[in-house]
């Protein structure tokens, strides 16, 4: 079923990410981690569907999407970022396999954080965040989505990994203070063996397809139960 929902509020989250609060159709509900197919209510764009995850809580009176703009693609995300309050998005039925099953490790890359935002916000709201850790990979510190909020919620259980900023001068990368609190590099097997205390727990993985495949392979190799590894199939 299609619903045209008017944009109520737009906020800049990072240099290339915005959040969009939109009208919530009567009776519309979702489980944190789920998504819907969205298109822009403009001539020629109504049938160009893209999946976006809800980043609000289900009991809030609006829906929210947190969307990264890929301006070079000249596609749906670029069009969405051009919209203003009062413009419309077309949303459809809810779907998605990412759902919270219990405490564990959330591993995200870039915009892959979005399915986890509503889950973590709901756990925080219910005072049930204890026992969860978020490992978040980005190119630079400027790319970290909701950094302040996630830091306030998770504290030392929020680990940021940067691939393009490094405290040492190499390859022309931007320099950061050694005590900045960031990890540097990528989320590979060596990194996970250092950060994960037990592979007998839940894992939630979301990011680029190759990252998901690589991390799932590492988790399986080190004894993680495939039934406890949650990702969008």
N, C-alpha and C positions, 0 to 999 in steps of 0.2 A: 504494500500500500504506500502511496506517495503522499507526503505532506509538505506544503510550502510553509516554511517557518521564517519569520522576519528576524533580522539581526537586531538585537537589543543593545549590545555593547561590544566594542573591540578594544583590546589591549595589546600593546607591544610587549612581548615576553623576552625575546633576544633580538639581535639585529636582523634575523630572517625568520622569526617565529612570532605569530600572533595568536591570541585566544579570541574566540568568537562565542559570545553568549547569544543564544537564539530562543525564540518562543518554543515552549514545550507543548506539543499537541495533547489534548485531553486523553488520559488513559495510557499515555506512552511511558514505558518503563524499561529498564535495562539492569543487568548485573555488572558491577565494576569490572572493567577489562573488556567489555563487549564494544562492538562498533556498529556502524550502519553505512550504507552506500549513499554518498552525497553528490549532488550536482548543483550547478549555479543556475538560478532562475533568470537566465538571460537568453535571448534568441540565439540558437546555435549551440548552446551549452547544456541544455536541459537533459540530454541523454549521455553526457560525458560523465560517467560515474567513477568516483574514487572512494575507497574505504577510509573512514576516519573514526577514531576511537573517542568515546565520551570521556571527558576529563573532569566532569562535575560529579556530584553525588546524586544518586537516584531520587532522593527525597527533596532535592532543590527544585524551585519552581521554574527553572529554565534548563536548557541543554547547553553544554559547552564543548567546543572542539579546540584543540591546541594544534595549530597547523604550521608546518615549515614550508616556506616558499622556495620552489625550485624555478627561479626566474628564467634560467636558460632553456627550460623545457617549453616555455610559453604555453603551458597546459592549465589544468584545473587549479593547482595551488597558486599559480600566478594570478589567475582570474579571481580566486577567493580573496587574495591579498589586496586586490583593487576595489573590493566592495566597501560600502559605507553602512553605517547604522541606518536601518530602514529597508535595505536591500534584502532579497530573499535567497535562502538555500532550500533545495528540495531534499528531504530525507526520506528514508524508506524503512523497512522492517529491521529489527535488531538481529545481529548474528555475532558469532565469535566464540572461540574455544579457550581463550585465556581467562581463567577464573582462579581465585585464591583457594588453595587447598590446605594451607597450614604454613607455619613459619619456615623460612628458608632464605635462599639467596635470589635476589632479583638482578639479572645481568642484562644491561641495555646498551645499545649503540645508537647515538644520535636521536633521531625522531622516534626510534623504537622504544623510547621511554613512555610514550603516550598511553599504551594499554595499562601501564603500571601506576599512572598518576591517580586515577580514581580509586584503585585498590589501596594504595598507600594512604590517600586522603581518608578513605573509609576506615581503615585500620586505626589511623590517628584519631579520628573522630570517636571511635569505639574504645580507645585506650588499649589497643591490641597490637601495637607495632613491635613490642618487645620480641626479640628472637629473629627479627628480619634484618637483612643487610642488603644495601643497594650498591652494585658496582656499575658505574656509568662511564662509558667510553665516548669521547668527543675529540675533535681535532684540536680545538683551542678552548681556553677558559671562557671566551665570549660566546661559545656555542652551547654552554650548559643551560638547559631548560629548567626553569624554576629552581635555580641553585639555592637561593636564600630560603625558600619554603622547605625544600627537601633537607637542607642543612638543619633548619629549626626542628623538623620532625624527627630526623634520624641521628643527628649529631655525628659521633664517630663511626656510626654504622653506614655512613654515606661516603663511598670511596669514588673519587673522580680520577679517571685515567685519560691523559692527553697524549695524542700522537704527534702533534705539530708544534708543541711548545715544550721547551726543555731548559733546565737550569744551566746546562752547559752549551757553549757555542758550537753548533755543528749544523752543517748543511743550510745555513742561513735562517735557522728557526728562531722564532721570537724567544728572548730570554725571560725567565721568570725566577724570582728568588728561590733559593734552595729550600727555604722553610715555608713555602707557599701552601703546603698541605696536599699538593697534587701528586699522583703517581704519573710516570711518564712511560710511553711505549704503547703496547697493545695488550689486549686480554688474550694471552696465549696460555699454553699448559703450564709453563713455569710460573706465570703470574697467578693462575688459579690455585696451583699447589701451595703457593705461599699464603694466599688469602683465605682459602677455604679450610676450615678446621675439620669438617666431616662431610663426606660425600653421601652419607646416609640421611639425607634430608630432602626437602622440596627445592626445586630450582625452577625459576621463571626466566625465560630467555626471549628477547625480542630485539631485532635490529635488521640489518641487511641480510639477505638470504645466505650468503657465504659465511657470515659471522655466526648465524644460528647453526648452520651445519657443522662448522668447525668446533664451536663450543659444545654442542650436543655430542659430538664425537669424543671430545676430551672428557666430558662428564661420564659417558658410558665406559670409556677406557679405564677410568679411575673408580668404577664401581657404583656409580649412581644408578638407581632403579629407573628404567625408562618410564615407568608409570608415575614417577614423581617429578619428571621433567615436563614442564608446561610451556608450550609454544604454539603459535598459530600455524596449523598444518595446511 
